[in-house]
Every structure is written in structure tokens, then in C-alpha cells.
Amino acid sequence: MKRISIFILLLCFSFIAKANLALEGSRVILYHSDKETSLNIKNDGEFPVVVQTWVDDGNPENTPETITDVSALSLPPVLQLKPSESQRVRVINKFTNTDKEKETLYWLNLYEIMPKPANKKYDEGLINVVVRLQVKVFYRPDDLIMVISDVSSALIFTRSDKQLTIENPTPFYVTIKSASGENNPNILIPMIAPFSKQQVTLENSQINQISYILIDDFGGEFKDKKEIK
């Protein structure tokens, strides 16, 4: 009986912890001369939710009270959404970054406060929880226009035994959604910053070509493949 009770409690808790927010995309682009950009969010849940918003450098320990470098302003800072209700979150450009060589990554945080379920039988043993979603904010110099095919063409893949190195010589952040190759069906590659490299360990060193999917500015997918040097 104890195991059953714990399992039921965990089911209830996971129900609470599930994010109700549906996002228009996973990224927004803010050019240097833009006054603002925005992201549409929607409450797909059955209950009203309160959402706190802010922009920071992506540190998971950050809160609106602890961040010191407020490079952009998100409006509204707090909002409430009824079930099926949508609202646009605006990102106001307050950046002072003058880097003209490459884009810079920031994060729009959506801190969703969830209600308790109305099941009184388990209500006493449960607490309100929050779900934090982060959306990439790419702050970009005005003269940098991303052409995803050009970015893909510039990527360089090299291998030494089981170590695969991916070099990004472009001024853009590169997000590889998925990648695979001979005897390596699932190669996980972290996001690659401009003019930098990432290394990953392969399951099998017998690989001469890699197929991958890049994510563009609009969240679309670009499929490509390359020979490994």
C-alpha cells in the first residue's frame, strides 16, 4: 500500500509540475536598431496561471531580484493568463552591447506559477510549484543576416578517434537539433557559440560522414550532411 500511495502522490505532483504555457517559438531575434521584439505565449492548461518575465544571461540561479545587468526589459513583468488565453511578451531593447562582429545570446525567462489541483484528498501533501521556461534572445548587429545554408556550409567537422570536433567559424550561434552518422545514430551536439568549437564523444570511431539538422531564425529545420575530415 505504501508503494501505491507514493506512486499516486508522484503522479499528482508531476501533473502540477507540467508546464501549461505554449510558446510561439524557441527564439527571438533582436537587431541592434530594433526598438523591441516579442513572443506570443498561450495558457494551454485548465487553470489560470501567473507568469513572471525577465531577461538575463541564462544563469539558472538568476531571479529578477538578483540580476545586476538588465540589458533588456520584458513587458509585462508579471501577467496572468486564463485558460486558452494568449498574450505577447515584449522584449524592449536596452542593450548597450556594441560588438559588431558577432551576435550575443541572452535569455527570456518565463516563470510560471501553477495552482494546486482541487483534489482535497491530496491537497495537504502538495505544494505550489513553479516551472521556468527559457527562450533564446539573439542580439545581433544590424549588418549580420543569417542565411542558414551559408552557416551550414561553413561548419567544419573533424575527428580524432572517438572525439568529434565541430568548428563554427561564423558570427552566429549554431543550434544542431539532431545529428547522426555510421554506427552513431544519436550524436548530441551542444549549441556552438560564434567563432568557437565544440567537442563530443562518439559511440563508434568508424564514421566518415555526418547528417544533421540546423535550426534557423524562425525555428525551421535545415537538413544537411558533410564529410568528416
ChimeraX attribute file (.defattr): number of C-alpha atoms within 10 A of each C-alpha:
attribute: neighborCount
match mode: 1-to-1
recipient: residues
	/A:1	6
	/A:2	7
	/A:3	8
	/A:4	9
	/A:5	10
	/A:6	11
	/A:7	12
	/A:8	13
	/A:9	16
	/A:10	13
	/A:11	12
	/A:12	17
	/A:13	19
	/A:14	11
	/A:15	12
	/A:16	21
	/A:17	18
	/A:18	13
	/A:19	20
	/A:20	21
	/A:21	21
	/A:22	14
	/A:23	17
	/A:24	15
	/A:25	15
	/A:26	16
	/A:27	20
	/A:28	22
	/A:29	18
	/A:30	23
	/A:31	19
	/A:32	21
	/A:33	10
	/A:34	13
	/A:35	11
	/A:36	17
	/A:37	17
	/A:38	18
	/A:39	17
	/A:40	13
	/A:41	18
	/A:42	18
	/A:43	22
	/A:44	19
	/A:45	18
	/A:46	10
	/A:47	15
	/A:48	18
	/A:49	20
	/A:50	17
	/A:51	21
	/A:52	19
	/A:53	24
	/A:54	24
	/A:55	27
	/A:56	23
	/A:57	18
	/A:58	16
	/A:59	10
	/A:60	10
	/A:61	7
	/A:62	15
	/A:63	16
	/A:64	14
	/A:65	6
	/A:66	8
	/A:67	14
	/A:68	10
	/A:69	10
	/A:70	14
	/A:71	15
	/A:72	21
	/A:73	19
	/A:74	22
	/A:75	16
	/A:76	16
	/A:77	15
	/A:78	15
	/A:79	14
	/A:80	17
	/A:81	19
	/A:82	15
	/A:83	16
	/A:84	15
	/A:85	13
	/A:86	17
	/A:87	15
	/A:88	15
	/A:89	21
	/A:90	19
	/A:91	23
	/A:92	18
	/A:93	19
	/A:94	13
	/A:95	14
	/A:96	9
	/A:97	13
	/A:98	10
	/A:99	12
	/A:100	13
	/A:101	15
	/A:102	17
	/A:103	25
	/A:104	19
	/A:105	16
	/A:106	20
	/A:107	20
	/A:108	26
	/A:109	24
	/A:110	23
	/A:111	19
	/A:112	23
	/A:113	21
	/A:114	22
	/A:115	16
	/A:116	20
	/A:117	16
	/A:118	8
	/A:119	9
	/A:120	10
	/A:121	7
	/A:122	14
	/A:123	14
	/A:124	9
	/A:125	9
	/A:126	15
	/A:127	13
	/A:128	13
	/A:129	14
	/A:130	17
	/A:131	16
	/A:132	14
	/A:133	16
	/A:134	19
	/A:135	18
	/A:136	18
	/A:137	24
	/A:138	19
	/A:139	21
	/A:140	26
	/A:141	20
	/A:142	13
	/A:143	10
	/A:144	14
	/A:145	12
	/A:146	15
	/A:147	10
	/A:148	18
	/A:149	13
	/A:150	10
	/A:151	18
	/A:152	21
	/A:153	11
	/A:154	13
	/A:155	15
	/A:156	16
	/A:157	20
	/A:158	15
	/A:159	19
	/A:160	10
	/A:161	12
	/A:162	14
	/A:163	15
	/A:164	21
	/A:165	19
	/A:166	20
	/A:167	19
	/A:168	22
	/A:169	16
	/A:170	21
	/A:171	21
	/A:172	23
	/A:173	20
	/A:174	21
	/A:175	15
	/A:176	21
	/A:177	17
	/A:178	16
	/A:179	19
	/A:180	18
	/A:181	20
	/A:182	13
	/A:183	12
	/A:184	15
	/A:185	15
	/A:186	12
	/A:187	20
	/A:188	14
	/A:189	20
	/A:190	14
	/A:191	13
	/A:192	20
	/A:193	21
	/A:194	18
	/A:195	14
	/A:196	13
	/A:197	16
	/A:198	15
	/A:199	16
	/A:200	15
	/A:201	16
	/A:202	21
	/A:203	14
	/A:204	14
	/A:205	16
	/A:206	14
	/A:207	19
	/A:208	14
	/A:209	14
	/A:210	18
	/A:211	16
	/A:212	19
	/A:213	18
	/A:214	20
	/A:215	17
	/A:216	18
	/A:217	16
	/A:218	12
	/A:219	13
	/A:220	11
	/A:221	15
	/A:222	15
	/A:223	15
	/A:224	14
	/A:225	15
	/A:226	16
	/A:227	12
	/A:228	16
	/A:229	12
